[in-house]
Amino acid sequence: MNPATEFSTAGVRSVNTAADRAHRAVERARERAAPLLQRAVGAAHRTIDKVSPTAQRISDSGRQLGTRSTQVADACSDRVRARPFVSVAAALAIGYFVGKLLQR
């Protein structure tokens, strides 16, 4: 064998050995990380399971609040339409008194 071929063969073996070591290191890391990852996934699922009902209640409460505010706005609007002069007079009186209170 000539020296160049020996050097090339030694280099290939060296690269293959390094690659094998790297593969083994990655495999060991994967084996160590798998249980930790499974625990993290389990904890995330448990947290979601605990938070989900609360989030649903909050969502339902928001919808109910939106519906209720629309009902109140409609009722106020109906009263203003029924008695516009009284509504304007009441608004002016309230504005006057609030202005007086804020001047103090």
N, C-alpha and C positions, 0 to 999 in steps of 0.2 A: 504494500500500500504506500502511496506517496503521502508526504506530510500534509498536503492541502486536503486530501480526502480524509485523513485522520482528524484534522482540525475541524472539518465540516461535520463529520460524524459525531465528534465529541460535542460540538455545538448543538447539534440536533438532539442528542441525548440530554444535554443540559437543559435545553428549552422544554423537552418532554417531561423531564423530572420536575422542573419548576411549574409546569402546567398541571401535572398530577398533584403536586403539593397544594397549589391554588385551588384545585377542584375539591380536594379533601378538606381544606380550610373552609371553603364555602359550604360544603355539606355539613360540617360540624356546626357552623354558625346557624345554618337553617334548622338543624335538629334542636339547637338550644333555643332558638327564637320561636319555634312553633308553639310550645306550651304557653309562652308569654303572650303571643299573638292570640291564641285561643282564649286565654283569660281576658284579654282586652276586648275581644269581640263579644264574649259573654257579658262582660260588665256593660258594654255599650247597649246590648240588647235589653238587659235588665233595666237600665236607666230609661231607655225609650219606652219600655212597657210601663214603668212607673209614671212617667211624665205624660204619656198619651192621654189618659182619662182627664187629667187636669187641663191639658191643652184643648180637649174637646169641650169641656165645660166653659172655658174662657171663650172659645169660639161661639158657643151657643149663647152665652151671656151677651156677647157683642152683637149678635144678630137680634136678640131680644131688645137690647138697648136701642139699636137702630130703629126697630119697629116702634118702640114706645116713643122715641123722640119724633118720629114722623107723625104719630097719632097726636101728640101734644101740639106740634106745629100746625097740623090740620085744624085742631080745635081752636087754637088762637086765631088762625086765619078766618075761620067761620065766624068767630065773635067780632072780629074787626069788620068783616063784610056786613054783619047784621047791624052793627052800631058804629059806623065810621067816625062820627063826630065825637062821641063819647070816648072812643079809643084815642083819637088825636088829643083831646083835652086831657085825658089821663096821662098820656105820654109827656105832654108839655108840663103838667103839674109835677110829675115824677122828676123830670129833668130839672125843673126849677129847684125843687127841694134837694136833689143830689148836688146841684151846683152850690147852693147855700151851705150845705154840709162840708163840701170840699174847700170852701173859702176859709173856713175856720182854722 
